[in-house]
Amino acid sequence: MLDTASVSPLETHLGYWLRFVSNQVSHAFRMRLQEQDTTVAEWVVLRDLYDREATAPSEVAERLGMTRGAITKLVDRLLAKDLLTRSATTLDRRYQALALTPKGRALVPALSAEADANDADFFGHLDPAARTVIESVLKDIVRRHGLRAVPVD
């Protein structure tokens, strides 16, 4: 006979509910961005570069907690879509700087509006105090565990 009394149900785990909501929020956002021919990871890189002057791929990787290899793949895709430029400096040809193209700069506000709409769809019903508590608790978990990698999937 199986002893099921010591096995907690899925629904008793906070992680289960976080993942349940997170999966739905992420999927909906992924679908919104797909309509703009953009992935979540591409959006994260574009948004990171939006407020910056030209910057090295290694700096982007560091800020986003991603590997240089992952950034290289994302940069290659964004270059192919004409959303980024990559240029070498005259002093050190090995140093490459990334910057948004005019097309990339114009796309970021539209993608940001999609992010805002997705947030509103899932969290717009919350009163500001509840939203503040949820955000504070989640940020505390991030700090407590030293989480750095930006969610891109």
N, C-alpha and C positions, 0 to 999 in steps of 0.2 A: 504494500500500500504506500502511495506517495504522501509525503508530509508537505502539504501545501500551506499550512498555517504559518510557516516561517518565511514564506515568499511574498513579499509585498506586491500589491497590484501596481501596474504601470501608473495609474492615475494618482497615486499617492506621492509621486516624485515631481518636484518642482521643475526639474530638468525636462521631464516629459512635456509639461505644459509650455515651457519656454521654447522647446524644439517644435512643438505642435504649431504655435503661433508663428515662430520664426520661419518655418518652412512655407507657410501660407503667404506671409508678407514678402519673403524673398521670391517666391514663384510669381506672385502678382507683379512685382517690380521687374523681374526678368522679362515677363511678357510685355510690359510697357516699353522697356528699352529695346526689345526685339523689333518693335514697330519702328524704331528709329535706327535700326541696323547697328545697334550697339549692345555690348555685353555689360554686365555689372562691373566686371574687372576693368574694362575699358573706361566706363564712367568714372570709376574711382581714380584712375590715372588722370583722365581729363580734368576732373574737378580739382585734383591736387595741383595740377599745373596752371589752372585758371588764375590763381592769385599770385603767381610767381613770374619772375623773369626767367630767362633760359636757365636750365638746371641740368646737372649731370644725372644720367640714369641711376647711378649708384646712390645718389641722394634721394631720388624718388623711392628706390627700393628700401632704403633705410627708414624713411618717413612712414612708409606703408607697411613695414614689417614683412616685405616680400623678398624672395631671392632675386639676385641679379638675373638669373636665367629666366625667371617668370616675367620680370620687367622687360627683358630683351624681346621675348615673344609678344608681349602686349604692345611694345613700341613698334615692332615690325608690322603688326596688324594695323595700328593707328597711322603709321606712315603710308601703308598701302591704301588706306581710306582718305588720305590727304587731310588728316586731322592734326598731325604733328609734323614738325621739321626736326631734323637732327643735323647739327653742324659741328665741325671741328674748329678749334681756335687756331690762329696762326702761330701762336707760341708753342703749343703742344698738340700735335695732330692726333694724339691718343685721347685727349680730352674731348668728349662730345657733349654738346648741350642740346637739351630738348626744349622745344617751345611749341605752343599751339599755333596752328595756321589760322588765318582769318575764318576759314570754314569750321575749324575746331572751336575757336573762341565763340563763334555764333551758335554752335550746337550746345554748349554747356548750359546756358540759361534754359533751353528747352528741356534738356535732361533733368535739370534741377526742378523744373516745374513738374515733371513726371514723378520725381522723388517726393516732392511736397504733396502731390495728389495721392500717391500711394500711402503716405503717412496719414493723410486725412481720412482716407477710406478705412484704414484699420484702427486708427487711434483718435480720430476726430470727435468721437462720441464721449471721450473721457473729459472730465472736468479738469481744469488746469492743475488743481492740487494733486489729483490722482496721477496725472501725467508726470508731474514733478517728482512724486514719490517713486514711481516706476523707474524713471530716468536716473534718479539718484541711487537707487538700489543697484541697478545694472552697472552704473559707473563705479560704484564701490566694489562690486565683484571684479570688474576689470582691473582696478587698482590693486586689490588684495592679491590677485593671482598674477599680477604683472603681465597681463595679456597685451600683446602689441600688434599682432597681425590684423590688419584691417580686413573685415569680412568682404569677400569678393564673390562668393558663390551662394 
